[in-house]
Amino acid sequence: MDLGIAGKWALVCGASRGLGLGCARALAQEGVHVLMVARGAPALQQAAAQLSADCADAARATVEYVAADITTQEGRRAVFAYRRDFDIVVTNAGGPPAGNFRDWTRDNWVAALDANMLTPIELIKATVDGMAARGFGRIVNITSSAVKAPIDVLGLSNGARSGLTGFVAGTARSGLAASGVTINNLLPGAFDTDRLRAVMQANADKAGKALADAMQSRRQSIPARRFGTPDEFGAICAFLCSQHAGYITGQNILADGGAYPGTF
């Protein structure tokens, strides 16, 4: 299927590895010009070079990168100084640490809100009006399946991402939808990433188990009996960014191998 977005420009955050890289790869393979952003310059440069090489012949996508912390004002300024207008924005930031809510300070909560709620809102605010003026825009926020099924050791993430979810529910249904701009949240369940292993380590420590045993138990709890891959996550993201997804907005798209047991 031709997604109809070749030649568009995308900003993809947290793009040096994991789910962000999966999204950047899927978009570049569709011929989208991608600006990759992440904090670690060496890993980002390597990922961008590999992606550029992979897509050079088939898609003719431009792959560029800015090493910056998108959760800071300075980082966002660096990104928008490099390029101002984007047709597609994929927001993504590393989740806050797992732990016990009794140990978290106000500073812990503020950091979580800055990274996982306020930064996506700032990126939406900076780009949607330009998208609306051009008649096309796609924003995909990578959040978490914990928005639908909270995980007790991820209270910081549960709270911050739920706040973003409420904001998107209203904003996506404003005049933006009539201007061809969609905003959706993509909720990953257990995908094979460094973040998954960090969360599973916290769970294993809490239960007094070995990490390998905790990982195997988690696999068996998923109807698909496996963890997802960044590439299949990226493919879902690319579809939400496509011309074909213009009638989908304000939604929370859950990709978890069937782990969430609810009807809604």
Summary of the structure (lengths in Angstrom):
residues: 264
radius of gyration: 17.8
end to end distance: 28.7
largest distance: 54.9
contacts: 920
relative contact order: 0.15
helix: 51%
strand: 15%
